[in-house]
Amino acid sequence: MIESGEKKEEYRDMTPYWYRRLNKYYNRSPFHVIFQHGYTDKRRIEKTVTRVRIGHGRPEWGAIKGKSYYVLELK
Protein backbone atom coordinates (compact mmCIF):
# COMPACT_ATOMS: atom_id res chain seq x y z
CA MET A 1 0.00 0.00 0.00
CA ILE A 2 2.91 2.37 0.65
CA GLU A 3 4.52 1.41 -2.65
CA SER A 4 1.37 2.20 -4.64
CA GLY A 5 0.87 5.52 -2.83
CA GLU A 6 -2.47 4.44 -1.36
CA LYS A 7 -1.21 4.52 2.25
CA LYS A 8 -0.23 8.07 3.23
CA GLU A 9 0.82 7.40 6.85
CA GLU A 10 3.02 4.93 8.69
CA TYR A 11 2.68 4.27 12.42
CA ARG A 12 5.22 3.56 15.14
CA ASP A 13 4.43 2.66 18.75
CA MET A 14 5.06 5.31 21.38
CA THR A 15 8.02 3.62 23.04
CA PRO A 16 11.37 4.99 24.22
CA TYR A 17 12.97 3.27 21.20
CA TRP A 18 10.93 5.29 18.69
CA TYR A 19 11.06 8.46 20.81
CA ARG A 20 14.86 8.49 20.53
CA ARG A 21 14.71 8.02 16.77
CA LEU A 22 11.82 10.33 15.86
CA ASN A 23 11.95 13.17 18.41
CA LYS A 24 14.68 14.99 16.48
CA TYR A 25 12.40 15.26 13.43
CA TYR A 26 9.62 17.33 15.03
CA ASN A 27 9.35 20.72 13.28
CA ARG A 28 12.06 19.81 10.77
CA SER A 29 12.22 19.84 7.01
CA PRO A 30 11.07 16.75 5.15
CA PHE A 31 13.42 13.78 5.29
CA HIS A 32 13.77 10.48 3.48
CA VAL A 33 13.23 7.04 4.95
CA ILE A 34 13.72 3.59 3.47
CA PHE A 35 11.10 0.94 4.17
CA GLN A 36 12.08 -2.70 3.77
CA HIS A 37 9.61 -5.56 3.48
CA GLY A 38 10.54 -7.96 6.29
CA TYR A 39 14.02 -9.15 7.22
CA THR A 40 14.84 -11.45 4.32
CA ASP A 41 13.03 -9.74 1.44
CA LYS A 42 15.31 -7.23 -0.29
CA ARG A 43 12.52 -5.03 -1.65
CA ARG A 44 13.03 -1.47 -0.47
CA ILE A 45 11.07 1.72 -0.98
CA GLU A 46 12.37 5.23 -0.34
CA LYS A 47 9.71 7.74 0.70
CA THR A 48 9.71 11.34 1.88
CA VAL A 49 8.31 11.94 5.36
CA THR A 50 6.76 15.41 5.40
CA ARG A 51 5.83 15.47 9.09
CA VAL A 52 6.08 13.47 12.31
CA ARG A 53 3.25 13.92 14.78
CA ILE A 54 1.53 12.13 17.63
CA GLY A 55 -1.98 11.00 16.85
CA HIS A 56 -4.40 8.19 16.16
CA GLY A 57 -3.97 6.00 13.12
CA ARG A 58 -6.47 4.67 10.65
CA PRO A 59 -7.55 1.05 11.33
CA GLU A 60 -7.71 0.31 7.59
CA TRP A 61 -3.97 1.08 7.46
CA GLY A 62 -3.11 -1.19 10.41
CA ALA A 63 -3.58 1.02 13.47
CA ILE A 64 -5.49 -0.08 16.55
CA LYS A 65 -8.56 2.10 17.07
CA GLY A 66 -8.07 4.60 19.92
CA LYS A 67 -4.33 3.96 20.32
CA SER A 68 -1.85 6.84 20.01
CA TYR A 69 1.13 6.50 17.67
CA TYR A 70 3.98 8.42 16.19
CA VAL A 71 2.50 9.15 12.78
CA LEU A 72 4.87 9.57 9.84
CA GLU A 73 3.06 11.44 7.09
CA LEU A 74 4.31 10.27 3.69
CA LYS A 75 4.55 12.24 0.46
C-alpha positions in Angstrom: 0.0 0.0 0.0 2.9 2.4 0.6 4.5 1.4 -2.6 1.4 2.2 -4.6 0.9 5.5 -2.8 -2.5 4.4 -1.4 -1.2 4.5 2.2 -0.2 8.1 3.2 0.8 7.4 6.8 3.0 4.9 8.7 2.7 4.3 12.4 5.2 3.6 15.1 4.4 2.7 18.8 5.1 5.3 21.4 8.0 3.6 23.0 11.4 5.0 24.2 13.0 3.3 21.2 10.9 5.3 18.7 11.1 8.5 20.8 14.9 8.5 20.5 14.7 8.0 16.8 11.8 10.3 15.9 11.9 13.2 18.4 14.7 15.0 16.5 12.4 15.3 13.4 9.6 17.3 15.0 9.3 20.7 13.3 12.1 19.8 10.8 12.2 19.8 7.0 11.1 16.7 5.2 13.4 13.8 5.3 13.8 10.5 3.5 13.2 7.0 4.9 13.7 3.6 3.5 11.1 0.9 4.2 12.1 -2.7 3.8 9.6 -5.6 3.5 10.5 -8.0 6.3 14.0 -9.2 7.2 14.8 -11.5 4.3 13.0 -9.7 1.4 15.3 -7.2 -0.3 12.5 -5.0 -1.7 13.0 -1.5 -0.5 11.1 1.7 -1.0 12.4 5.2 -0.3 9.7 7.7 0.7 9.7 11.3 1.9 8.3 11.9 5.4 6.8 15.4 5.4 5.8 15.5 9.1 6.1 13.5 12.3 3.2 13.9 14.8 1.5 12.1 17.6 -2.0 11.0 16.9 -4.4 8.2 16.2 -4.0 6.0 13.1 -6.5 4.7 10.6 -7.5 1.1 11.3 -7.7 0.3 7.6 -4.0 1.1 7.5 -3.1 -1.2 10.4 -3.6 1.0 13.5 -5.5 -0.1 16.5 -8.6 2.1 17.1 -8.1 4.6 19.9 -4.3 4.0 20.3 -1.9 6.8 20.0 1.1 6.5 17.7 4.0 8.4 16.2 2.5 9.1 12.8 4.9 9.6 9.8 3.1 11.4 7.1 4.3 10.3 3.7 4.5 12.2 0.5 
